[in-house]
Amino acid sequence: MKKLKSNKTKITAKDYIKAVKKADREQQLKDFIGWQRTTKVHKSKKVYNRKSDKKKYNEES
């Protein structure tokens, strides 16, 4: 008979947070009525945007 190794791994805080975020996102998509993007990209405030610059210029005038 061979002795089986037990795979006891500890769950780190990072793993726990990642799992909670994933489960929360899946629940949010499930509860939302209608269509919603699954990969939503947030725009950086540092990225040059011509439209927002024009808007700021017109508001100042």
Buried (B, 14 or more C-beta within 10 A) or exposed (E): EEEEEEEEEEEEEEEEEEEEEEEEEEEEEEEEEEEEEEEEEEEEEEEEEEEEEEEEEEEEE
